[in-house]
């Protein structure tokens, strides 16, 4: 899941493979990304964003509950 933000930042310690449940910022898209499984860019079980991301947090609990979220759904991200 990803959604555009007003945040503008460069890649810092960018990661091309992330862990399940990673919360990241994707600079080229000015987007926050929630990773809950393999992506179209993944190879095998690796979770790969479209390009390097800045990992900024981790989803608490089971990130696979995000699988049924559809495009355009409202998403809320809160600090734990």
BAPA-278786 format. One record per residue (C-alpha): x, y negated, z; residue number from 1; residue in one letter. Coordinates in steps of 0.05 Angstrom, whole numbers, padded with zeros to 5 digits. Example, Ala and Ser with C-alpha at 12.3 -4.5 7.8 and 13.67 -1.06 7.14 Angstrom:
<recs>
REC        x        y        z     n   res
REC    00246    00090    00156     1     a
REC    00273    00021    00143     2     s
</recs>
This chain:
<recs>
REC        x        y        z     n   res
REC    00000    00000    00000     1     x
REC    00027   -00069   -00016     2     x
REC   -00002   -00139   -00013     3     x
REC    00025   -00206   -00033     4     x
REC    00045   -00257    00020     5     x
REC    00069   -00329    00024     6     x
REC    00136   -00303    00050     7     x
REC    00197   -00318    00007     8     x
REC    00261   -00281    00027     9     x
REC    00320   -00248   -00008    10     x
REC    00339   -00175   -00002    11     x
REC    00379   -00165    00063    12     x
REC    00406   -00095    00076    13     x
REC    00358   -00071    00022    14     x
REC    00337    00002    00023    15     x
REC    00320    00041   -00039    16     x
REC    00295    00101    00001    17     x
REC    00251    00090    00063    18     x
REC    00222    00133    00119    19     x
REC    00150    00154    00125    20     x
REC    00113    00098    00160    21     x
REC    00162    00043    00141    22     x
REC    00136   -00028    00140    23     x
REC    00177   -00069    00091    24     x
REC    00182   -00134    00053    25     x
REC    00191   -00128   -00023    26     x
REC    00225   -00192   -00047    27     x
REC    00210   -00187   -00123    28     x
REC    00135   -00183   -00108    29     x
REC    00134   -00227   -00046    30     x
REC    00096   -00169   -00015    31     x
REC    00090   -00129    00049    32     x
REC    00091   -00054    00037    33     x
REC    00065    00002    00080    34     x
REC    00096    00070    00061    35     x
REC    00056    00132    00078    36     x
REC    00083    00183    00028    37     x
REC    00118    00191   -00039    38     x
REC    00109    00134   -00089    39     x
REC    00108    00136   -00166    40     x
REC    00184    00123   -00162    41     x
REC    00197    00180   -00114    42     x
REC    00241    00239   -00130    43     x
REC    00220    00300   -00092    44     x
REC    00200    00283   -00021    45     x
REC    00241    00218   -00020    46     x
REC    00198    00156   -00010    47     x
REC    00224    00104   -00060    48     x
REC    00198    00033   -00069    49     x
REC    00199    00002   -00139    50     x
REC    00264   -00033   -00119    51     x
REC    00302   -00047   -00054    52     x
REC    00261   -00071    00005    53     x
REC    00277   -00101    00073    54     x
REC    00250   -00054    00126    55     x
REC    00219   -00097    00180    56     x
REC    00182   -00047    00223    57     x
REC    00149    00021    00231    58     x
REC    00076    00041    00231    59     x
REC    00054    00068    00299    60     x
REC    00016    00134    00295    61     x
REC    00002    00175    00233    62     x
REC    00015    00133    00170    63     x
REC   -00021    00184    00126    64     x
REC   -00088    00156    00150    65     x
REC   -00074    00101    00099    66     x
REC   -00082    00150    00040    67     x
REC   -00157    00135    00029    68     x
REC   -00147    00059    00028    69     x
REC   -00170    00032   -00040    70     x
REC   -00143   -00026   -00080    71     x
REC   -00171   -00092   -00055    72     x
REC   -00187   -00067    00015    73     x
REC   -00174   -00115    00072    74     x
REC   -00113   -00095    00112    75     x
REC   -00091   -00124    00179    76     x
REC   -00019   -00119    00205    77     x
REC   -00008   -00135    00278    78     x
REC    00053   -00134    00323    79     x
REC    00051   -00076    00372    80     x
</recs>
